[in-house]
Amino acid sequence: MAALQFLSKYRETGLLLFRASLGLIFIILIAPILWSGQGSWEHFGSAMRHLDFHSHYEFWGFVGAIVGCAGGVLMILGLFFRIGVLFALVVTLVHLVAVWHSRGEFLVRLPAFEMSILLISLLFIGPGKYSVDKN
């Protein structure tokens, strides 16, 4: 479409908006788990049972919450961007496995699958021009 061709000069701004919004989503969803304490950590970490880890759910929940929030912050800043995306991707993949084992309908599984695809795509794309650790 020639009518929207002018938007191509804002490609880097679009990438900034994309990575900042994904990072913010991770912070908004995972930070309350981090603040809520051991009960929430245990519930969050209980997804690890689908990966054959059957103890220390509080530890896994705390680590998952720290990693998810850190990944969101790193994505927003563009600092160590790919490491931040990997952090978020690990949390998302554990969630995807847990949702997949829940035997729910496909529409329940779809958001985690979509987020995994977006994060894998961001691994290839990179942070773009507007990041704290510019190349």
FENQUI-V969677 format. One record per run of one state. SS is the DSSP state (h for helix, s for strand, l for the rest). FROM is the first residue (numbers start at 1). TO is the last residue. If there is no record, write none. Layout:
BEGIN
ss=SS from=FROM to=TO
ss=SS from=FROM to=TO
END
This chain:
BEGIN
ss=l from=1 to=1
ss=h from=2 to=36
ss=l from=37 to=37
ss=h from=38 to=51
ss=l from=52 to=56
ss=h from=57 to=77
ss=l from=78 to=80
ss=h from=81 to=101
ss=l from=102 to=105
ss=h from=106 to=125
ss=l from=126 to=135
END
